[in-house]
Amino acid sequence: MQQFPMTISAAGNFSDSLKPLLAELEMWLNFQALKADWYSNEAHVLQFNFSLVRSLTDVMAQQTRETDSSSWVVAGGYAYLFEAKTLHTEAYIAVDDLLKSGIGIEREIKTRLLAVANAVAVEHDLLRLSL
């Protein structure tokens, strides 16, 4: 089975009950990219590995020890690192602030997923994805 260019997982401290939501988000995001013709050039398909995390603080502390911290883009509720050579993006989506607010969590996760995807895509002249 071929894997989607955009995958979404959750950190180990999340419940397995999130798996259906993760699968739904992953299918939705890949479908948005397919509709926007992101996959037409097979030699230039952007790969994304999204991970839902409680907070960016601990994750970024570890990542900046392992990689050059200036390479990471950190913004409102997400952080990502794009590797131009491999067209691969590693991204973290924080959810603790969303859980505290308790409203529109799925929509806000989608908004953060799109923010990362679009930030990378704009550098490659791809159409922006939208909700």
Helices and strands as residue ranges (DSSP letters): E 6-10, G 16-18, H 19-35, G 42-44, E 47-53, H 56-66, G 69-71, E 73-75, E 78-83, E 88-94, H 96-101, H 105-121, G 122-124
